[in-house]
Amino acid sequence: MASAPPSAPGPAGRRALLPSLVGMRCVAAAIVFLTHIIQAGIFTDAHLNVDLNRWFAKVGFAAVGFFIMLSGFILTYSAGENDRPLHFWIRRLSRIYPTHILLWVVSMALMAWLTVRPAFGDALPSFFLVQAWTSDEKVIWAVNGQTWTLCGDLLFYLAFPWLIRLVRRIPDRLLWLCAGCLVAAVAAVALIGDLATSSTPELPFVEVSWAEQWVVFNHPVTRMLDFMIGIVMAQILLTGRWIRVPRSVAMLALVAANVIALQVPGTFGLVVPFVVPLALVMTAAAAADIDGESSVFRRRTMVGIGELSFAIYMTHSLVTLYGPIGRMKRTWPVAEGVGLIVLTYVLILIVSWILTYGFERPLYKWLTRSAGSSKPRPPAPAQDPHVPAQAVELKN
């Protein structure tokens, strides 16, 4: 049974709140952090380190895919009919670039302090967010390595004004077919990556070569497919074509996807198993929010941390590397290791809160107002008591 479309946006283009999607960012950001901790092998028990990597090696791939897909979904859901491309680009760049530049400078300063100085030619591409266009690992990971995903964001934002117009012209009855074609394209990329690159596994537990991972997972053009799936799924919801897959079924499908990914060899286990479950989880959560259904992701704490997710993603490696875990350069028994992980995560939350509310948002408001591209803010709708006020405007 198809769902009714959400109510039409108001004068400023706002639709119903989707706090569950903000809360899900909390989980996705935590998964990325924990994945990197697991990869570092911080426990004294070597067998535990191996088992954790074996079982959770690919969960981080799914979390990154979720962020990319969610970006396309949110931008489409909140897009106005008459939003000009230039104003859109100013808002998106104002959201990500100041934080990136600040942390790039901080990263370079910290590396200089520890006398770890990457070659200037390796570090410069990351400043301009073009490092993911090369397969050179020294360039991609040179400075605050996780910012490679922002290279894709720049491409997505550049293309979005035309992509949204294209998707809006697709007949409603063909939207699911379009989504299926995009999923097939993701599988085709995995096949191309398997055939066109080295088949010698170099990355432990993931069982692919670096060239294969770069083609299938890191390349901006490749990840454009996930972004477009998010756009199409939002359009499916907006046009009332959503088939109301229960959230519990979608979540179980996501768990099953991780089990499948561990069994699927090579490039086919990096992205393909997660695409459909992530699309279903995201859209089912949004549909439930529109219908006013309760969800753990709508809780104040989850949404509050979700609002910090960009800063968490951008700072977690720095806090881990230059905080207690990285500075001690040793391993720990389970209890002590878990305690240090919790301490590190708390430090990340503190740094992220300061960065978000002391730097990112004030500067974003100033830049967009100065450029005349900020959207007028409508009166706040009736507030869910479990949702903090800052979730009134759904942010990407």
N, C-alpha and C positions, 0 to 999 in steps of 0.2 A: 504493500500500500504506500503510495506516495504521500509526502507530507505537504501541508499548505505552505506557501512561501512566506518568509518573514514579512512583517509590516514594512511598508515603504519608508525610506529614510526621511527624516525631517529636513528642515531648511538648510541645515549644515551637513547633511549627508549621513547623519548618525542613524544606525539601526539598533536593535536590541543588544544589550550587553552580552558579551561572551566570556564571563569570568573563568569558566572552566579551562578555556584555552590559555589564559594567562597563568592559571594554576599549574597546568601541564608543563609549562616552561620551567617551573621550579624543579620538576622531576627530571626533565631532559637535561638541564644544566648540571644537576647533581650527578646524573649518569655519566656525563662527559668527564667531570672531575674524578669520579670513582674509577672510571676506565683508565685514566692516566695514572692514578695511584696504583692500580693493580698492575699495570705495565711496568711500573718502577720496581715491583717486587720488594716491598718494604719489610716483609715478615721474615723472621729467622728460619722458619720452617719452609725449606725449599719446595717440598711437595705441595704445600698449601699455595705457594705462589704459582706453581705450575697449574694446579687445579683451577684456581681463580681465573687465570688467563685462558685456560681451555674452555671454561664455561661462559665467560663474559667477554671474550676477545672481540666479538662482533656487536655487542650491545651498543657500544659507542658509535658505531657506524649508523645504527638505527636512530640514535638521538640526534646526530647531525642531520640525517635525512628528514627527521621530524621538523627541525628548525627551518630547513629550506622549504619544505612543503607548506608549513604553517605560514611562512612569509607570504607566499603566493595567495593562500587562502584569506588571510587577514586583509591584505591590500585590496583584494577583490571585494570582500564583504563590506569594507568601509569606504570604497571608492565612490566619489561623487560623479554625477553625470557630466559636469562641466569643468572638472578639474584640469587646469592647463598643465602640460608636461613640464614646463620650466619650473613652475611652483612645486610640482611633485618632486622633481629632482632636487631642488633646494632643500625641501623638508627631509628627504631621505639622506642626503649627504650631511646635513646638519645633525642628523641623528647619530651617524656612525663615525664620521671623519674626525671631529674634535677629540673624542675619546681615544680613537686609534692613534692619532698623532701624539697625544699626551703619553700614552703607554709605550709607544715606540721610543720616545725620548727617555722615559724611565727605564725601559729595558736596556737601551744602549748604555745608559749611565751605570746600571747595575752590573752589566757585563764588563765595563771598563774598570769598575771597582774591584772585580774579581780577576782582572787582567785577562778576560776572555773577550777578545776583540775580533768579530768577524770581518772579513775583507769588506771594504766599503762597497765594492761592486756587488757583493752578495747581499748586503744589508739594504741597499738603496731600493731595490724593487719592492720590498715589503712596505716601505714608506708610502709609495704610490699605489699600493695594493694591486700589483700585477704579478706577484711572485708565483701564483698558482698556474700561470700560463707556461711555465717552464717545468720540466721534469727533474731539474737539478735539485736534489735534496738540500744541498748547502744553501741554496737561495730560498727555498720554500720555508725551511725551519730556522732561518738565520736570526730573526728577531720576533719574539712573541709568536711562536709558530702557528697557533690556532687561527691567526688572522687570515690564513689562506682562504677561509670560507668567505671573507669579505670581498675577495676578488670576484667570486661568483655573485655576491650581492650587487656589486656595481653593474655587472652585466644584466642582472635581473631588473634592476631599477631603470636602467637605460631602455630596456625593451618593454617594460610593463605598459606604458601608455598605448602602445600598438597591440600588445598581446590582449589586453582587456577589451579593446574594440573588436579584435578578431573573434574572441570567444563569445562576446555578446551577440555576434551575428550568426553564430551556430544555432540552427533550430533546436528548440528545447528537447525534442524527441531524439536528437542525435548526440546529446551531451555524454551519455553513458558510453556510447560507442567511441567517442573522442577520448574519454578517460581510458578505455581499454586499449586504444591504439597507443597512447602514451606509455602505458605499462608494457606493452609489447616492445616499444622502442627502448625502454630501459633494459629489457632482456636482450635486445639486439646489441646494445652497447656492451653488455657483458660478454656476448659471443665474439664481438669484434675484438674486445680487449684480450680474450683468451687466444684468438687466432693470430693477432697481429703483434703481440708482444712476447717477451721471454716467458717460457713456461717453467723456469726453474724457481721454486719457492725460495724467497729470501727473508720474508717476514714471518717470525715464529707465530704459531697458533692460527694466524690468518691464512697461511698456506698459499700466498700469491707472491709474485715478484713485485718490486717497487714500481716497475713500469706498468704492470697490470693494475695495481691500485691507483696509480695516478690517472690512467685513462678512464677507469670505471668509477672512481670515487672522488678524486680531487679536481678533475678538470672542470672549469666553469661551464663550458658548453654542455658537458655531460650532465651536470647538476641542474641545468636549465629544465630538463625533463621533469624533475621532482617539483620544481617551482611551478611549472605549467599544470601539473596534476593538481596542485593546491588551487590554482586559479579555476580550473574546470570543476573541482569538487565544490568550491564556493558558489559557482554559478548553478550547479545542480541543486544546491540548497536554496538559493535565492529564487529559482524558478519553480520550486515545489516538486522537483523530480527526485528528491531524496527518498529512499525506500525504507527508511526507519529501521536500520539494522540496530538491534539492542546494543547498548554500550558494553554489556558483559560479554556478548559474543565477539565484539570487536577486540576487546582486551584479551580474550582467550586466543583469538587469532594472532595477536601480536606475540604472545608467549610462545605459541606454536611456531611462529616464524623464526624465533631465535633458535629453537630446537632444530628446525629444518636447516637454518643457515650453518649450524655447526656440522651438519652432515653433507651439505652441498659443497663440492670441490671448487677450488679456485675462484675465479671472478664471479661466478654465479652465486656465491654465498655472501657477497659484500653488500649488495643493495637490493637485488631482485626479491628475496623472500619477504622483505619488510615493506615494500611499496604499497601493496593493497591493504594490509592490516593498518598501516599508519594512516592512509587515506580514510579508512572506515572509522578508526578511533577518533580522528580529528573532527570529521563531519558529524558523527554520532554525538560527540560532546557538545558541538555547537548547536545541533538540533535540540538536545536536551535543555540547554540554556534558554533557547528561544521559547520552549514550552514551560519553562520555570521549574524543571525537575531538580531535585536536590542532588548534590554530588560532592564527594570529598575534595575535589579540585576547586570547588567554589569557596572553600573555607578561607577565612581572613588570612591565616598564616600562609597558606599555599599561594594565594593571589599576591600577597605582599612580597613574598620571595620571588614569585614569578615576575613581578615588576622589576626586579633586580637582575633578571636572567642575562641580559646583554652584558652588564658589568661583571657578573659572575663568570661568564664565558671568557671575557677578555682578560680577567685578572687571575683566574685560578692557577694557571701555570706559573705566573710570577710569584704568587704567594707560596705555592708548593715548593718551587725551586729555591727561593730565598728565605723561606720560613723555616720552622723547626725541622721538618722532614728533609729538606734539601741541604740545609746547612750542616746537619749532623752527619750525613753521608754514612749511614749504618743501617742495620736491620734490627727489628725488635720482635719480642714475643707477641703473641696475638693480642693480649689485653693492652699492652703498652702501645702496640701499633694502632689498634682501633682508637685508643684515646688520642693519639697524635692526629689521626685522620679527622676525628671530631673537632679537635682544637684548630686544625688547619681550615676546616670548613667554616667554623665560627669566624676565624680571621678573614676569610674570603667574604663572608656576609658583611662584616663591618666595613672592610675596604670598599665593597660594592655599594653599600648604602651611601657612604661618603661620596663616592664617585658619581653615583646616580643623582642624588639630590643636592650635592654641593657643586657639581661641575656640569654633568651632561645635560640635565633638564634646564637649568638656568641659561646655559649657553645656547641650547636649542631654541628656547623662547626668544632670546635676543636676536639670534641669527635669522630666524624665520620672520620675526616682526620687522627687522631692518630691511629684509628683502621683500616685504609685503606679501609673503606667501603663507602666512599662518591662517588656519581656518577659524572662522568665528565659532565660539563655543556656545552650544545651546543650553537652555536650562537643564539641570541635572534631572534625570528621571527618578522615579521612586526607587529607593535604594534597598537592595537585599541586605539584611543585617549581617550576613556572613561575608559580604564583599566590601573591601575598603573603598573609600571615596575615589582614590586614584584610578580605580578600574573603570570609572565612568567612560573614559575615552580609551577605546581599544587601541593599543599601541603595538607596532611591529618592532 
